[in-house]
Amino acid sequence: LKLTAGARLTHDRKRQQMLPAQLALPGRGYPATTVTERVTFREGTGRLGLDWKPDLALGDRTLVYGVVSRGYKPGGLNPPCSAGVNCPSPSYEPEFIDAIELGAKNALLGGTLELNPSAFAYDYDGYQVSKTVNRSISTENIDATVLGFESEAVWTPVQGLRLNANLGLLRTRISGGSSIDAMDRTQGNAAVSLLSGALVGGNCVVPTRQLAAFNA
C-alpha cells in the first residue's frame, strides 16, 4: 500500500503595455504615454494518490489505484480592442480542474492477458476558450464537466500473436457560460455578408447591398 501526496503554490503576475500605432500623424515612434494592464493570481493546488497491490487469487498481479487532484492554469490579458466595436473582456479568469480517477491494472492467465480499466471525472471551473473576435484572438471562461470510462486489454495467446482491444466512453457537458460562433458571424442574416480569405477586410461583416455595389 502506497500513499503519495503533493502540494504546490503558484504566484503569477502578468503585465501588458498598450502601444497604439499612429497612422497619418506627424512624428515617428510610439507615443510617450502608454496604458499598462496588470493581473495577479495566487493559487494552491495539490494531488493525493493511493496505490494498493493486493495478493489475489484472481490473477498474477493486480494494482488498484485512486487519484484526486486539483489543477490550475493562470488567467491573463486579452489583446487591446479598438473603440467603437463590441470588445471582449480586457482580462480572463484562471482555469481550475478537480479530477478524480479510479482504476486497476491486472496481469491474468500467466501474464498473457493485461486488463486495465479506469473511470474518471473532470470538473472544470473557468475553462479557457480562445476564439477570433474582430480580427483579434481573445480568451473567455466557461464551465464544463467530463465523465469517462476507459478499458485496455492486451492478450498474447501464443508467441508472435498479440491482440489489442480498447474501449472508451465519454460524457461531456458545458455546465455554465455561452460563446458566440465567430466563424458564422452572419448568423443566417441575408442582409449581411462575410468577407474572408486574403481580403483586407477578412473575417468582417459588411452589408450585402453595399458589397454588391462595390463588386459592380
ROSE-4610 file (N, C-alpha, C; in Angstrom, 1 decimal, always signed):
// ROSE-4610
residu = [L/L/L/K/K/K/L/L/L/T/T/T/A/A/A/G/G/G/A/A/A/R/R/R/L/L/L/T/T/T/H/H/H/D/D/D/R/R/R/K/K/K/R/R/R/Q/Q/Q/Q/Q/Q/M/M/M/L/L/L/P/P/P/A/A/A/Q/Q/Q/L/L/L/A/A/A/L/L/L/P/P/P/G/G/G/R/R/R/G/G/G/Y/Y/Y/P/P/P/A/A/A/T/T/T/T/T/T/V/V/V/T/T/T/E/E/E/R/R/R/V/V/V/T/T/T/F/F/F/R/R/R/E/E/E/G/G/G/T/T/T/G/G/G/R/R/R/L/L/L/G/G/G/L/L/L/D/D/D/W/W/W/K/K/K/P/P/P/D/D/D/L/L/L/A/A/A/L/L/L/G/G/G/D/D/D/R/R/R/T/T/T/L/L/L/V/V/V/Y/Y/Y/G/G/G/V/V/V/V/V/V/S/S/S/R/R/R/G/G/G/Y/Y/Y/K/K/K/P/P/P/G/G/G/G/G/G/L/L/L/N/N/N/P/P/P/P/P/P/C/C/C/S/S/S/A/A/A/G/G/G/V/V/V/N/N/N/C/C/C/P/P/P/S/S/S/P/P/P/S/S/S/Y/Y/Y/E/E/E/P/P/P/E/E/E/F/F/F/I/I/I/D/D/D/A/A/A/I/I/I/E/E/E/L/L/L/G/G/G/A/A/A/K/K/K/N/N/N/A/A/A/L/L/L/L/L/L/G/G/G/G/G/G/T/T/T/L/L/L/E/E/E/L/L/L/N/N/N/P/P/P/S/S/S/A/A/A/F/F/F/A/A/A/Y/Y/Y/D/D/D/Y/Y/Y/D/D/D/G/G/G/Y/Y/Y/Q/Q/Q/V/V/V/S/S/S/K/K/K/T/T/T/V/V/V/N/N/N/R/R/R/S/S/S/I/I/I/S/S/S/T/T/T/E/E/E/N/N/N/I/I/I/D/D/D/A/A/A/T/T/T/V/V/V/L/L/L/G/G/G/F/F/F/E/E/E/S/S/S/E/E/E/A/A/A/V/V/V/W/W/W/T/T/T/P/P/P/V/V/V/Q/Q/Q/G/G/G/L/L/L/R/R/R/L/L/L/N/N/N/A/A/A/N/N/N/L/L/L/G/G/G/L/L/L/L/L/L/R/R/R/T/T/T/R/R/R/I/I/I/S/S/S/G/G/G/G/G/G/S/S/S/S/S/S/I/I/I/D/D/D/A/A/A/M/M/M/D/D/D/R/R/R/T/T/T/Q/Q/Q/G/G/G/N/N/N/A/A/A/A/A/A/V/V/V/S/S/S/L/L/L/L/L/L/S/S/S/G/G/G/A/A/A/L/L/L/V/V/V/G/G/G/G/G/G/N/N/N/C/C/C/V/V/V/V/V/V/P/P/P/T/T/T/R/R/R/Q/Q/Q/L/L/L/A/A/A/A/A/A/F/F/F/N/N/N/A/A/A]
num = [1/1/1/2/2/2/3/3/3/4/4/4/5/5/5/6/6/6/7/7/7/8/8/8/9/9/9/10/10/10/11/11/11/12/12/12/13/13/13/14/14/14/15/15/15/16/16/16/17/17/17/18/18/18/19/19/19/20/20/20/21/21/21/22/22/22/23/23/23/24/24/24/25/25/25/26/26/26/27/27/27/28/28/28/29/29/29/30/30/30/31/31/31/32/32/32/33/33/33/34/34/34/35/35/35/36/36/36/37/37/37/38/38/38/39/39/39/40/40/40/41/41/41/42/42/42/43/43/43/44/44/44/45/45/45/46/46/46/47/47/47/48/48/48/49/49/49/50/50/50/51/51/51/52/52/52/53/53/53/54/54/54/55/55/55/56/56/56/57/57/57/58/58/58/59/59/59/60/60/60/61/61/61/62/62/62/63/63/63/64/64/64/65/65/65/66/66/66/67/67/67/68/68/68/69/69/69/70/70/70/71/71/71/72/72/72/73/73/73/74/74/74/75/75/75/76/76/76/77/77/77/78/78/78/79/79/79/80/80/80/81/81/81/82/82/82/83/83/83/84/84/84/85/85/85/86/86/86/87/87/87/88/88/88/89/89/89/90/90/90/91/91/91/92/92/92/93/93/93/94/94/94/95/95/95/96/96/96/97/97/97/98/98/98/99/99/99/100/100/100/101/101/101/102/102/102/103/103/103/104/104/104/105/105/105/106/106/106/107/107/107/108/108/108/109/109/109/110/110/110/111/111/111/112/112/112/113/113/113/114/114/114/115/115/115/116/116/116/117/117/117/118/118/118/119/119/119/120/120/120/121/121/121/122/122/122/123/123/123/124/124/124/125/125/125/126/126/126/127/127/127/128/128/128/129/129/129/130/130/130/131/131/131/132/132/132/133/133/133/134/134/134/135/135/135/136/136/136/137/137/137/138/138/138/139/139/139/140/140/140/141/141/141/142/142/142/143/143/143/144/144/144/145/145/145/146/146/146/147/147/147/148/148/148/149/149/149/150/150/150/151/151/151/152/152/152/153/153/153/154/154/154/155/155/155/156/156/156/157/157/157/158/158/158/159/159/159/160/160/160/161/161/161/162/162/162/163/163/163/164/164/164/165/165/165/166/166/166/167/167/167/168/168/168/169/169/169/170/170/170/171/171/171/172/172/172/173/173/173/174/174/174/175/175/175/176/176/176/177/177/177/178/178/178/179/179/179/180/180/180/181/181/181/182/182/182/183/183/183/184/184/184/185/185/185/186/186/186/187/187/187/188/188/188/189/189/189/190/190/190/191/191/191/192/192/192/193/193/193/194/194/194/195/195/195/196/196/196/197/197/197/198/198/198/199/199/199/200/200/200/201/201/201/202/202/202/203/203/203/204/204/204/205/205/205/206/206/206/207/207/207/208/208/208/209/209/209/210/210/210/211/211/211/212/212/212/213/213/213/214/214/214/215/215/215/216/216/216]
x = [+0.9/+0.0/+0.9/+0.6/+1.5/+0.6/+1.0/+0.2/+1.2/+0.7/+1.5/+0.8/+1.4/+0.7/+1.7/+1.1/+1.9/+1.1/+1.8/+1.2/+2.0/+1.3/+2.0/+1.4/+2.2/+1.7/+2.2/+1.3/+1.7/+1.3/+2.3/+2.0/+2.4/+1.3/+1.5/+1.2/+2.1/+1.9/+2.1/+1.1/+1.2/+1.0/+1.7/+1.6/+1.5/+0.7/+0.6/+0.6/+1.5/+1.5/+0.8/-0.1/-0.8/+0.0/+0.5/+1.3/+0.6/-0.4/-1.2/-0.3/-0.6/+0.1/-0.5/+0.3/-0.2/+0.0/-1.1/-1.1/-1.4/-0.8/-1.1/-0.9/+0.0/+0.3/+1.7/+2.1/+3.5/+4.3/+5.6/+6.5/+6.7/+7.3/+7.6/+7.7/+7.7/+7.8/+6.4/+6.4/+5.2/+5.0/+3.8/+3.5/+4.2/+4.5/+5.2/+4.4/+3.1/+2.2/+1.6/+1.6/+1.1/+0.2/-0.8/-1.6/-1.2/-1.0/-0.5/-1.6/-1.9/-2.8/-2.0/-2.5/-1.9/-2.9/-2.5/-3.3/-2.4/-2.9/-2.1/-3.0/-2.4/-3.1/-2.2/-2.8/-2.1/-3.0/-2.6/-3.4/-2.6/-3.3/-2.7/-3.4/-2.6/-3.1/-2.4/-3.0/-2.4/-2.9/-2.3/-2.6/-2.5/-3.4/-3.4/-3.6/-2.7/-2.9/-2.6/-3.4/-3.3/-3.1/-2.1/-1.8/-1.9/-2.6/-2.7/-2.4/-1.5/-1.2/-1.6/-2.9/-3.3/-2.9/-2.8/-2.4/-3.7/-4.2/-5.5/-5.2/-6.2/-6.1/-6.7/-7.2/-7.8/-6.8/-5.6/-4.7/-3.2/-2.3/-0.9/-0.4/-0.9/-0.5/-1.7/-2.0/-3.1/-2.6/-2.9/-2.7/-4.0/-4.5/-5.7/-5.2/-5.7/-5.3/-6.4/-6.2/-7.2/-6.4/-6.8/-6.1/-7.1/-6.9/-7.7/-6.7/-7.0/-6.1/-6.9/-6.2/-6.7/-5.7/-6.0/-5.1/-5.5/-4.5/-4.7/-4.0/-4.6/-4.0/-4.3/-3.2/-3.5/-4.3/-5.0/-5.7/-4.7/-5.3/-4.4/-5.1/-4.5/-5.0/-5.3/-6.4/-6.7/-6.1/-5.9/-5.3/-6.1/-5.5/-6.3/-7.4/-8.4/-9.5/-9.8/-10.1/-10.4/-11.8/-11.8/-13.1/-14.1/-15.4/-16.5/-16.9/-16.3/-16.7/-17.0/-17.6/-18.0/-16.8/-16.1/-14.8/-15.1/-14.2/-14.3/-13.8/-13.9/-13.4/-11.9/-11.3/-9.9/-9.0/-9.6/-8.8/-9.7/-9.1/-9.9/-9.4/-10.3/-10.0/-9.2/-8.6/-7.9/-8.8/-8.2/-9.0/-8.6/-9.6/-9.4/-10.0/-9.4/-9.9/-9.8/-10.9/-10.9/-11.1/-10.1/-10.1/-10.0/-10.8/-10.9/-10.7/-9.8/-9.6/-9.5/-10.2/-10.1/-9.9/-9.0/-8.7/-7.9/-7.6/-6.9/-6.0/-4.9/-4.0/-3.8/-4.2/-4.2/-3.4/-2.7/-2.0/-2.6/-3.3/-4.0/-3.5/-3.9/-3.6/-2.1/-1.4/+0.0/+0.8/+0.2/+0.8/+0.6/-0.2/-0.5/-1.6/-2.4/-3.5/-3.3/-3.3/-3.3/-4.7/-5.3/-6.6/-6.5/-6.8/-6.6/-7.8/-8.8/-10.0/-9.8/-10.4/-10.3/-11.6/-12.0/-13.1/-12.6/-13.1/-12.6/-13.7/-13.5/-14.4/-13.6/-13.9/-13.2/-14.3/-14.0/-14.9/-14.1/-14.4/-13.7/-14.4/-13.7/-14.3/-13.5/-14.2/-13.5/-12.6/-13.1/-12.3/-12.0/-10.8/-10.4/-10.6/-11.3/-11.6/-11.1/-10.3/-9.8/-10.6/-10.8/-11.5/-11.2/-11.5/-11.2/-12.4/-12.2/-13.2/-12.6/-13.3/-12.8/-11.4/-11.0/-9.6/-8.6/-9.0/-8.0/-8.4/-7.4/-7.7/-7.9/-9.1/-9.4/-9.8/-9.7/-9.9/-11.1/-12.0/-13.1/-13.2/-14.0/-14.1/-15.5/-15.6/-16.9/-16.6/-17.7/-17.6/-17.9/-17.3/-17.5/-17.3/-17.9/-17.7/-17.5/-16.6/-16.3/-16.4/-17.2/-17.2/-16.8/-16.0/-15.4/-15.1/-15.0/-14.6/-13.7/-12.6/-11.6/-11.2/-11.0/-10.6/-9.6/-8.5/-7.5/-7.2/-7.2/-6.9/-5.8/-4.8/-3.8/-3.6/-3.9/-3.8/-2.8/-1.9/-0.9/-1.1/-2.0/-2.3/-1.2/-0.4/+0.7/+1.9/+3.1/+4.2/+4.1/+4.3/+4.2/+2.8/+1.8/+0.5/+0.0/-0.4/-0.9/-2.1/-3.2/-4.5/-4.7/-5.1/-5.4/-6.8/-7.4/-8.8/-8.8/-9.5/-9.6/-11.0/-11.5/-12.9/-12.9/-13.6/-13.6/-15.0/-15.5/-16.8/-16.7/-17.3/-17.2/-18.6/-18.8/-20.0/-19.5/-19.6/-19.1/-20.3/-20.2/-21.3/-20.7/-21.2/-20.9/-21.9/-21.4/-22.3/-22.5/-21.9/-22.1/-21.4/-22.0/-21.5/-22.0/-21.6/-22.0/-21.0/-21.0/-20.0/-20.6/-20.3/-20.8/-19.9/-20.4/-19.6/-19.0/-17.8/-17.2/-17.0/-17.1/-16.9/-18.2/-19.3/-20.6/-21.2/-20.5/-20.9/-22.1/-22.6/-23.8/-25.0/-24.9/-26.0/-27.2/-27.0/-28.2/-28.9/-28.3/-29.0/-28.5/-29.4/-29.1/-28.7/-29.0/-28.7/-27.2/-26.5/-25.0/-24.3/-23.0/-22.1/-20.8/-20.1/-18.9/-17.7/-16.8/-15.6/-14.5/-13.9/-12.9/-11.8/-10.9/-9.7/-8.7/-8.0/-6.9/-7.3/-8.6/-9.0/-8.6/-8.4/-8.0/-9.0/-10.3/-11.3/-11.7/-10.8/-11.1/-11.7/-12.7/-13.4/-14.2/-14.7/-15.5/-16.9/-17.9/-19.3/-19.6/-20.1/-20.5/-21.9/-22.6/-24.0/-23.9/-24.8/-24.8/-25.0/-25.9/-26.2/-25.0/-24.2/-23.0/-21.9/-21.8/-20.8/-21.2/-22.5/-22.9/-22.6/-22.8/-22.5/-21.0/-20.2/-18.7/-18.2/-18.8/-18.3/-18.8/-19.9/-20.4/-19.4]
y = [-1.2/+0.0/+1.2/+2.2/+3.4/+4.6/+5.6/+6.9/+8.0/+8.7/+9.8/+11.1/+12.1/+13.4/+14.5/+15.6/+16.7/+18.0/+19.1/+20.4/+21.4/+22.4/+23.5/+24.8/+25.8/+27.2/+28.0/+28.5/+29.2/+30.7/+31.6/+33.0/+33.6/+34.1/+34.6/+36.1/+36.8/+38.2/+38.5/+39.1/+39.4/+40.9/+41.4/+42.9/+43.0/+43.9/+44.2/+45.7/+46.1/+47.6/+47.8/+48.8/+49.2/+50.2/+49.9/+50.8/+51.0/+51.9/+52.1/+52.7/+52.1/+52.6/+54.0/+54.9/+56.2/+56.2/+56.4/+56.5/+57.9/+58.3/+59.6/+60.8/+60.6/+61.7/+62.1/+63.4/+63.8/+63.1/+63.0/+62.4/+60.9/+60.2/+58.8/+58.1/+56.8/+56.1/+56.0/+55.4/+55.2/+56.5/+56.7/+57.8/+57.7/+58.8/+58.8/+58.2/+58.3/+57.8/+56.5/+55.5/+54.2/+53.8/+52.9/+52.3/+50.9/+50.6/+49.3/+48.6/+47.3/+46.5/+45.4/+45.1/+44.1/+43.2/+41.9/+41.0/+40.1/+39.7/+38.9/+37.7/+36.5/+35.3/+34.6/+34.1/+33.2/+32.1/+30.9/+29.7/+28.5/+27.7/+26.5/+25.3/+24.3/+23.1/+21.9/+20.7/+19.5/+18.2/+17.1/+15.8/+14.8/+13.8/+12.7/+11.4/+10.5/+9.2/+8.0/+7.0/+5.7/+4.5/+3.8/+2.5/+1.3/+0.3/-0.9/-2.1/-3.0/-4.2/-5.4/-5.8/-6.9/-8.3/-9.3/-10.6/-11.4/-11.4/-12.0/-13.3/-14.2/-15.5/-15.2/-14.0/-13.7/-13.7/-13.2/-13.0/-13.1/-12.9/-12.9/-11.6/-10.5/-9.2/-8.3/-7.5/-6.6/-5.3/-4.2/-2.8/-2.1/-1.7/-0.8/+0.6/+1.6/+2.9/+3.9/+5.0/+6.1/+7.4/+8.4/+9.7/+10.8/+11.8/+13.0/+14.2/+15.1/+16.2/+17.5/+18.6/+19.9/+20.6/+21.0/+21.7/+23.1/+23.9/+25.4/+25.9/+26.7/+27.5/+28.9/+29.8/+31.2/+31.9/+33.0/+33.8/+34.7/+35.7/+36.6/+37.8/+38.4/+39.6/+39.4/+39.9/+39.9/+41.0/+40.9/+42.0/+43.2/+44.4/+45.6/+45.6/+46.4/+46.4/+47.8/+48.0/+49.3/+49.8/+51.1/+51.7/+51.7/+51.5/+51.6/+50.2/+49.1/+47.8/+47.0/+45.8/+45.0/+44.3/+44.9/+44.4/+43.3/+42.3/+41.3/+41.8/+41.1/+41.5/+41.7/+42.8/+43.0/+41.9/+41.1/+40.0/+38.8/+37.7/+36.4/+35.8/+34.9/+34.4/+33.1/+32.6/+31.3/+30.1/+29.1/+27.8/+26.8/+26.1/+25.1/+23.8/+22.7/+21.4/+20.5/+20.0/+19.0/+17.6/+16.7/+15.5/+14.3/+13.3/+12.0/+10.9/+9.9/+8.8/+7.5/+6.5/+5.2/+4.1/+3.2/+2.2/+1.0/+0.1/-1.1/-1.6/-2.2/-2.8/-4.2/-5.1/-6.6/-7.4/-8.4/-9.4/-10.7/-11.3/-12.6/-13.6/-14.9/-16.0/-16.2/-16.2/-16.4/-15.2/-14.1/-12.9/-12.7/-13.5/-13.4/-12.4/-12.0/-11.1/-9.9/-8.7/-7.5/-6.8/-6.4/-5.8/-4.6/-3.4/-2.2/-1.3/-1.4/-0.5/+0.7/+1.8/+3.0/+3.9/+4.7/+5.6/+6.9/+8.1/+9.4/+10.4/+11.5/+12.6/+13.9/+14.8/+16.1/+17.2/+18.1/+19.3/+20.5/+21.2/+22.4/+23.6/+24.5/+25.8/+26.9/+27.6/+28.7/+28.1/+27.1/+26.5/+27.6/+27.7/+28.8/+28.5/+29.3/+29.1/+30.3/+30.1/+31.2/+31.2/+32.4/+32.5/+33.8/+34.0/+35.2/+36.1/+37.3/+38.4/+39.7/+40.2/+41.5/+41.4/+40.4/+40.2/+40.1/+39.7/+39.5/+38.3/+37.6/+36.4/+36.8/+36.4/+36.7/+35.4/+35.4/+34.2/+34.5/+33.5/+33.7/+32.4/+32.5/+31.4/+30.8/+29.5/+28.7/+27.6/+26.9/+25.8/+24.5/+23.4/+22.1/+21.0/+19.8/+18.6/+17.4/+16.5/+15.4/+14.1/+13.1/+11.8/+10.8/+9.8/+8.9/+7.5/+6.6/+5.2/+4.7/+4.1/+3.5/+2.1/+1.2/-0.1/-0.5/-1.1/-1.5/-3.0/-3.8/-5.2/-5.6/-6.4/-6.9/-8.4/-9.2/-10.7/-11.3/-12.0/-12.7/-14.2/-14.8/-16.3/-17.2/-16.8/-17.6/-16.7/-17.2/-16.4/-15.9/-14.5/-13.9/-13.4/-13.6/-13.1/-12.3/-11.0/-10.1/-9.5/-9.5/-8.9/-7.7/-6.6/-5.4/-5.0/-4.6/-4.1/-2.8/-1.8/-0.6/-0.1/+0.3/+0.9/+2.2/+3.2/+4.5/+5.0/+5.5/+6.2/+7.5/+8.6/+9.9/+10.6/+11.3/+12.2/+13.6/+14.5/+15.9/+16.9/+17.9/+18.9/+20.3/+21.3/+22.7/+23.0/+23.3/+23.4/+24.9/+25.8/+27.2/+28.1/+29.2/+30.1/+29.9/+30.8/+30.7/+31.4/+31.0/+31.5/+31.7/+32.8/+33.0/+32.4/+31.7/+31.2/+32.3/+32.6/+33.8/+33.4/+32.2/+31.8/+31.9/+32.1/+32.3/+33.6/+34.7/+36.0/+36.6/+36.0/+36.5/+35.9/+34.8/+34.1/+34.0/+33.7/+33.4/+34.7/+35.9/+37.1/+37.4/+37.4/+37.6/+39.1/+40.0/+41.4/+41.7/+40.8/+41.0/+39.8/+40.1/+39.1/+39.1/+38.0/+37.8/+37.9/+38.8/+38.9/+38.0/+37.1/+36.2/+35.9/+35.2/+34.8/+35.9/+36.2/+37.1/+38.5/+38.9/+40.2/+41.1/+42.4/+43.3/+43.3/+43.1/+43.1/+41.7/+40.8/+39.4/+39.2/+38.3/+38.0/+39.2/+40.0/+41.2/+41.0/+41.5/+41.5/+42.9/+42.9/+44.1/+44.0/+45.0/+45.0/+44.4/+43.4/+42.7/+43.7/+44.7/+45.7/+46.5/+46.9/+47.7/+46.9/+45.6/+44.7/+44.5/+44.3/+44.1/+45.4/+46.5/+47.8/+47.9/+47.5/+47.6/+46.7/+45.4/+44.5/+44.9/+45.6/+46.1/+47.2]
z = [+0.0/+0.0/+0.0/-0.9/-1.1/-1.2/-0.4/-0.4/-0.9/-1.9/-2.5/-2.4/-1.8/-1.7/-2.2/-2.7/-3.2/-3.1/-3.0/-2.9/-3.7/-4.2/-5.0/-4.8/-4.6/-4.5/-5.7/-6.5/-7.7/-7.6/-8.0/-8.0/-9.4/-10.1/-11.4/-11.5/-12.1/-12.4/-13.9/-14.5/-15.9/-16.2/-17.1/-17.4/-19.0/-19.4/-20.8/-21.1/-21.9/-22.3/-23.6/-23.6/-24.8/-25.6/-26.7/-27.5/-28.9/-28.9/-30.1/-31.3/-32.5/-33.7/-34.1/-34.6/-35.1/-36.6/-37.3/-38.7/-39.2/-40.2/-40.8/-39.9/-38.9/-37.9/-38.0/-37.8/-37.8/-36.7/-36.9/-36.0/-36.3/-35.4/-35.6/-34.2/-34.2/-33.0/-32.3/-31.1/-30.3/-29.4/-29.0/-28.1/-26.8/-26.1/-24.9/-23.8/-23.8/-22.8/-23.2/-22.3/-22.6/-21.5/-21.8/-20.7/-20.4/-19.2/-18.7/-18.0/-18.4/-17.7/-16.9/-15.7/-14.8/-14.2/-14.1/-13.3/-12.5/-11.3/-10.4/-9.9/-9.9/-9.4/-8.5/-7.4/-6.4/-6.0/-6.3/-6.1/-5.5/-4.7/-4.2/-4.8/-5.2/-5.8/-5.2/-5.5/-4.8/-5.5/-5.0/-5.6/-4.5/-4.4/-3.5/-4.2/-4.1/-4.8/-3.9/-4.1/-3.3/-4.2/-4.0/-4.8/-3.9/-4.3/-3.5/-4.4/-3.9/-4.6/-3.8/-3.9/-3.1/-3.7/-2.8/-3.2/-3.4/-4.7/-5.0/-5.9/-5.7/-6.5/-7.9/-8.1/-9.4/-10.5/-10.2/-11.3/-10.8/-11.7/-11.3/-10.6/-11.1/-10.5/-10.6/-9.6/-9.5/-8.8/-9.5/-8.9/-8.9/-7.8/-7.7/-7.2/-7.9/-7.6/-7.6/-6.9/-6.9/-6.8/-7.5/-7.6/-7.5/-6.6/-6.5/-6.7/-7.6/-7.8/-8.2/-8.0/-8.4/-9.2/-10.4/-11.3/-11.5/-12.0/-12.1/-13.3/-14.1/-15.2/-15.0/-15.0/-14.6/-15.7/-15.3/-16.2/-16.9/-17.6/-18.3/-18.9/-19.9/-20.5/-22.0/-22.4/-23.8/-24.6/-25.9/-26.7/-26.6/-26.8/-26.8/-27.9/-27.7/-28.6/-29.1/-30.3/-30.9/-30.3/-30.0/-29.5/-30.6/-30.2/-31.1/-31.6/-31.1/-31.5/-30.2/-30.4/-29.3/-28.7/-27.8/-27.3/-26.2/-26.2/-25.2/-23.8/-22.8/-21.5/-21.6/-21.0/-21.0/-20.4/-19.5/-18.9/-18.8/-18.5/-18.3/-17.0/-16.4/-15.1/-15.2/-14.1/-14.1/-14.4/-14.8/-15.1/-14.0/-13.5/-12.4/-12.9/-12.5/-12.7/-11.5/-11.0/-10.0/-10.6/-10.5/-11.2/-10.2/-10.5/-9.8/-10.8/-10.5/-11.3/-10.4/-10.8/-10.1/-11.2/-10.9/-11.9/-11.3/-12.2/-11.8/-13.0/-12.7/-13.7/-13.3/-14.3/-13.9/-15.0/-14.5/-15.3/-15.0/-16.1/-15.9/-16.8/-16.6/-17.4/-17.6/-16.5/-16.5/-17.1/-17.1/-17.6/-19.1/-19.7/-21.2/-21.5/-20.4/-20.6/-19.7/-20.2/-19.4/-19.6/-18.4/-18.4/-17.5/-18.1/-17.3/-17.5/-16.6/-16.6/-15.8/-16.1/-15.3/-15.5/-14.5/-14.6/-14.1/-14.7/-14.3/-14.4/-13.6/-13.7/-13.6/-14.5/-14.5/-14.4/-13.5/-13.3/-13.5/-14.6/-15.0/-14.5/-13.8/-13.4/-14.1/-15.0/-15.8/-16.9/-17.6/-18.7/-19.8/-20.2/-21.0/-22.5/-23.2/-24.6/-25.4/-26.4/-27.3/-28.6/-29.1/-30.4/-31.0/-32.3/-33.1/-33.0/-32.5/-32.3/-32.9/-33.9/-34.5/-34.9/-35.6/-36.2/-35.1/-33.9/-32.8/-32.0/-31.4/-30.6/-29.1/-28.6/-27.2/-26.5/-25.2/-24.4/-23.4/-23.2/-22.3/-21.4/-20.4/-19.4/-19.5/-19.5/-19.3/-18.4/-17.9/-17.0/-17.8/-17.5/-18.2/-17.3/-17.6/-16.9/-17.9/-17.5/-18.3/-17.4/-17.8/-17.2/-18.2/-17.8/-18.8/-18.2/-19.1/-18.7/-19.8/-19.4/-20.4/-20.0/-21.0/-20.7/-21.8/-21.4/-22.3/-22.1/-23.1/-23.0/-24.0/-23.6/-24.5/-24.1/-25.2/-25.0/-25.9/-25.4/-26.2/-26.0/-26.8/-26.6/-26.9/-28.0/-28.4/-28.8/-28.8/-29.2/-30.6/-30.8/-32.1/-32.5/-31.6/-31.8/-30.6/-30.9/-29.8/-30.3/-29.5/-29.8/-28.8/-29.4/-28.6/-28.7/-27.6/-27.6/-26.7/-27.1/-26.3/-26.4/-25.3/-25.2/-24.4/-24.9/-24.3/-24.4/-23.3/-23.2/-22.6/-23.2/-22.7/-22.6/-21.6/-21.5/-21.1/-22.0/-21.7/-21.7/-21.0/-20.9/-20.6/-21.3/-20.9/-19.8/-18.6/-17.4/-17.1/-17.7/-17.5/-18.5/-18.8/-19.8/-21.2/-22.1/-23.5/-24.4/-25.7/-26.6/-28.0/-28.6/-30.0/-31.0/-32.0/-33.0/-33.9/-33.8/-34.5/-36.0/-36.4/-37.8/-38.5/-37.9/-38.5/-38.1/-38.5/-38.0/-38.6/-39.7/-40.3/-39.7/-39.0/-38.2/-39.1/-40.4/-41.3/-41.8/-41.5/-41.9/-43.4/-44.3/-45.7/-46.0/-45.1/-45.3/-45.1/-44.5/-44.3/-45.0/-45.3/-46.0/-45.2/-45.3/-44.6/-45.6/-45.4/-46.2/-45.5/-46.2/-45.7/-46.7/-46.3/-47.2/-47.1/-48.2/-48.3/-48.4/-48.3/-48.5/-47.3/-47.5/-46.5/-45.3/-45.6/-44.6/-44.2/-44.3/-44.0/-42.6/-42.5/-41.3/-40.8/-41.7/-41.3/-42.0/-41.3/-41.8/-42.4/-43.7/-44.4/-44.9/-45.1/-45.7/-47.1/-47.4/-48.7/-49.8/-49.6/-50.7/-51.0/-50.0/-50.3/-51.0/-50.6/-51.2/-52.7/-53.0/-54.4/-55.2/-54.7/-55.4/-55.6/-54.6/-54.8/-55.9/-55.9/-56.9/-58.3/-58.4/-59.7/-60.2]
